[in-house]
């Protein structure tokens, strides 16, 4: 029993370490892209592509995720890419690609939580700014800073 307890404890520590590494990677990624989105209204496709491929490697080598979990993790990004197409880029393709990348690292549940919290925060701010006539309905707002806040809030860092 003691040996089983030690092995279980070691696995728990390793799992926690892996989660912390993933969180640090996503926090840094979202932080860099939030700054780019605010300044330039675009994100780095190179950084997104590299991190997406690294996420696939992580899933294969470290987490050994099933194909079904992979497909589910991509749904928020695919949904946003579809929305970009339907809305004629009122929602940017970059946001969809970013969500594909976050999804491959965090999985469906966490990515959906980050997206939901980010959209709620964005909606509240936009509502306040519209009421105060600081923005108009047709003005665009960068989404990535809100996804960053959603991620930080989801991790309990707020």
C-alpha positions as CSV (number, residue, x, y, z in Angstrom):
1,X,0.0,0.0,0.0
2,X,2.8,2.4,0.8
3,X,4.4,1.8,-2.6
4,X,1.0,2.4,-4.4
5,X,0.6,5.6,-2.4
6,X,4.1,6.8,-3.4
7,X,3.5,6.0,-7.0
8,X,0.1,7.8,-7.0
9,X,1.7,10.8,-5.2
10,X,4.5,11.0,-7.8
11,X,2.0,10.9,-10.7
12,X,0.0,13.7,-9.0
13,X,3.1,15.9,-8.7
14,X,4.0,15.1,-12.4
15,X,0.5,15.9,-13.5
16,X,0.5,19.2,-11.6
17,X,3.8,20.1,-13.1
18,X,2.6,19.4,-16.6
19,X,-0.5,21.6,-16.0
20,X,1.7,24.4,-14.7
21,X,3.9,24.2,-17.8
22,X,0.9,24.3,-20.1
23,X,-0.6,27.2,-18.2
24,X,2.7,29.1,-18.4
25,X,3.0,28.5,-22.1
26,X,-0.6,29.6,-22.8
27,X,-0.3,32.6,-20.5
28,X,2.8,33.8,-22.3
29,X,1.3,33.1,-25.7
30,X,-2.0,35.0,-25.0
31,X,0.0,37.8,-23.4
32,X,2.1,38.3,-26.5
33,X,-0.8,38.1,-28.8
34,X,-3.0,40.3,-26.7
35,X,-0.4,43.1,-27.0
36,X,-0.2,42.5,-30.8
37,X,-4.0,42.5,-31.1
38,X,-4.3,45.8,-29.2
39,X,-1.5,47.5,-31.1
40,X,-1.8,46.1,-34.7
41,X,-5.2,44.4,-34.7
42,X,-3.5,41.2,-35.9
43,X,-1.8,38.2,-34.4
44,X,1.4,36.3,-35.3
45,X,0.5,33.4,-37.6
46,X,4.1,32.1,-37.2
47,X,3.9,32.0,-33.4
48,X,0.4,30.5,-33.6
49,X,1.5,27.8,-36.1
50,X,4.6,26.9,-34.1
51,X,2.6,26.7,-30.9
52,X,-0.1,24.6,-32.6
53,X,2.5,22.1,-33.8
54,X,4.2,22.1,-30.4
55,X,0.8,21.4,-28.8
56,X,0.3,18.5,-31.1
57,X,3.7,17.2,-30.1
58,X,2.8,17.7,-26.4
59,X,-0.4,15.8,-26.8
60,X,1.3,12.9,-28.6
61,X,4.4,12.6,-26.4
62,X,3.3,13.8,-23.0
63,X,-0.4,13.5,-22.6
64,X,-1.2,10.8,-25.1
65,X,-4.6,12.2,-25.9
66,X,-7.2,10.2,-27.8
67,X,-8.3,11.3,-31.3
68,X,-11.8,12.0,-30.0
69,X,-10.4,14.4,-27.4
70,X,-8.3,16.0,-30.1
71,X,-11.3,16.6,-32.3
72,X,-13.3,18.0,-29.5
73,X,-10.5,20.3,-28.4
74,X,-10.6,21.9,-31.9
75,X,-14.3,22.7,-31.9
76,X,-14.2,26.2,-30.4
77,X,-11.5,27.2,-33.0
78,X,-13.4,25.6,-35.8
79,X,-16.6,27.4,-34.7
80,X,-14.8,30.7,-34.7
81,X,-13.3,30.1,-38.1
82,X,-16.8,29.3,-39.4
83,X,-18.1,32.5,-37.8
84,X,-15.3,34.4,-39.5
85,X,-16.3,33.1,-42.9
86,X,-20.0,33.6,-42.3
87,X,-19.5,37.2,-41.0
88,X,-17.1,38.1,-43.7
89,X,-14.4,38.6,-41.1
90,X,-16.3,40.7,-38.6
91,X,-14.7,38.1,-36.4
92,X,-11.1,37.6,-37.5
93,X,-9.7,34.4,-38.7
94,X,-6.8,35.0,-36.4
95,X,-9.1,34.6,-33.4
96,X,-10.2,31.2,-34.7
97,X,-6.6,30.1,-35.3
98,X,-5.7,31.2,-31.8
99,X,-8.6,29.2,-30.4
100,X,-7.5,26.1,-32.3
101,X,-4.1,26.5,-30.7
102,X,-5.4,27.1,-27.2
103,X,-7.8,24.1,-27.7
104,X,-5.0,21.7,-28.6
105,X,-3.2,22.6,-25.4
106,X,-6.1,22.9,-23.0
107,X,-8.8,20.7,-24.4
108,X,-12.4,21.4,-25.1
109,X,-13.7,22.1,-21.6
110,X,-11.0,24.6,-20.5
111,X,-10.9,26.3,-23.9
112,X,-14.7,26.7,-23.9
113,X,-14.5,28.2,-20.4
114,X,-11.8,30.6,-21.4
115,X,-13.8,31.7,-24.4
116,X,-17.0,32.0,-22.5
117,X,-15.5,34.1,-19.7
118,X,-13.6,36.2,-22.3
119,X,-16.8,36.9,-24.3
120,X,-18.7,37.8,-21.1
121,X,-16.0,40.3,-20.1
122,X,-15.8,41.7,-23.6
123,X,-19.6,42.1,-23.7
124,X,-19.7,43.9,-20.4
125,X,-17.0,46.3,-21.4
126,X,-18.6,47.0,-24.8
127,X,-22.0,47.6,-23.1
128,X,-20.5,50.1,-20.8
129,X,-18.5,51.8,-23.6
130,X,-21.6,51.9,-25.8
131,X,-23.8,53.4,-23.1
132,X,-21.1,56.1,-22.4
133,X,-20.8,56.7,-26.2
134,X,-17.1,55.9,-26.2
135,X,-17.6,53.5,-29.1
136,X,-20.1,52.9,-31.8
137,X,-21.8,49.6,-32.8
138,X,-19.6,49.3,-35.9
139,X,-16.3,49.8,-34.0
140,X,-14.1,46.8,-33.6
141,X,-12.7,45.6,-30.3
142,X,-9.7,43.3,-30.0
143,X,-10.7,39.9,-28.6
144,X,-7.4,38.4,-27.5
145,X,-7.0,40.6,-24.4
146,X,-10.4,39.3,-23.2
147,X,-9.3,35.7,-23.9
148,X,-6.2,36.4,-21.8
149,X,-8.4,37.7,-19.0
150,X,-10.7,34.7,-19.4
151,X,-7.7,32.4,-19.1
152,X,-6.3,34.2,-16.1
153,X,-9.8,34.1,-14.5
154,X,-10.3,30.5,-15.3
155,X,-7.0,29.6,-13.7
156,X,-8.0,31.6,-10.6
157,X,-5.2,34.2,-11.0
158,X,-7.6,37.2,-10.8
